[in-house]
């Protein structure tokens, strides 16, 4: 990009020269991290089947992509406003570079803050990839080549020569950058109502004693918020919409999560009896998760899960790791919901000696779930006492009997035997209670947990003190969930 020449030669204001630094550097970072994000996208959108190649940028690429976008977006808008008029009507590489940058910034916002029908997200993603991996890099490369050859003197002047800063336009650019940061990474000092989940207070006398009927609570008194989730496997165009409501009684927090999911999936690697043996099916369950910081975490408050999600590590779609502990409520339609619990987990620092790297389970005293598979993986390890006692994709532990050829002979061919044996967890990992239903093409999950469990692996909730959180939904998958980088706040009303 070049300012118009005066009779005395090119004149390049300070802000113009600053933008010449910011845009190329930010563009290079965006392209490199964008390649990594593309590689780890869901299979339908990835040329790498969701696994990061060895040559690609690893680690917190989502975070770096957002940081580069914080520079790129205001620089692009400032360039268009201040200098675009010199290029309009004069088709050239600089004009294509500017238009490509504007397209990249606009579609990037639609990906960060999905809205409208799923086709809008899909279209924005396609245009974002086209601009980010073709138009902008090609135009930038050609512009650089021109600067190093035909306009070599201008290139040096564009970066080094010219007057000092004029504080009015520089201040306007700083305000533009701050405004874009507030829009993109949850930096609004006063949190917008659409991002604040308010938990209305109930009369404690109505909820003490025996466990309450979670579905019968007065959810109409709770103001809902909508969470748009994207880039997930199974959902239409990778998108679904979750609606959250919250209540509390001063002792316990109650949450209701609803999200669109056309079909209910509760079969988690079940067995099917065949004429000559057993066949294990590669099927998965629906899931939903909420993430809260256990310790103060400015990075999570601003960037959400982008601060904890890493690409690479030899794992499909990457891994989770964070220097500040995060409390994770992982609802699993098969492995925990049938026993009325949400799996209580947490994220910590990366440890590649562990199977799940940074994802860990809260301690437990007993109970839980395990795979129903024999040591040689040829058949189930347990069968239900009676076939009708298997339910919701599990064999309840109290009704599981060890496999025997005699018991197996009584199972008719074509019968499905659950791939999970489960019972309620006791101890820290069993702190979160739930009930659920799937009806009319959506899940409804009701969740309950004490405001403060006293565990170092659980986030405490205090009335009047907002706490950040994010959400994700899984459609019959465990690795490619629909997610959001937007951070929401949970506020328990006094």
Secondary structure, DSSP 8 states (H G I E B T S, - for coil): ----EETTEE---HHHHHHHHHHHHHHHHHHHHHHHHHHTS-GGG-TTTT---TTS--BSHHHHHHHHHHHHHHHHHHHHHHHGGGTTTS-SHHHHHHHHHHHHHHHHHHHHT--SSHHHHHHHHHHHHHIIIIIHHHHHHHHHHHHHTTTHHHHHHHHH-S----HHHHHHHHHHHHHHHHHHTT--SS--GGGEEEEEE--GGGTSSS---GGGS-GGGS--EEEEEBS-SSSGGG-EEEEEEEEE-SSEEEEEEEEE-SS----SS-EEEETTEEEE------EEEEEEESS--HHHHHHGGGGTEEB-TTSTT-EE--SS-EEEEEEETTTTGGGTEEEEEEE-S--TTSTTTTEEE---SEEEEEE---TTSSS-SEEESSGGG-BTTEEEGGGEEE--HHHHHTS-TT-EE-SEEEEEEESGGG-EEEEEEEETTEEEEEEEEES----TTS----TT--EEEEEEEESS-SSS-EE----EEEEE--
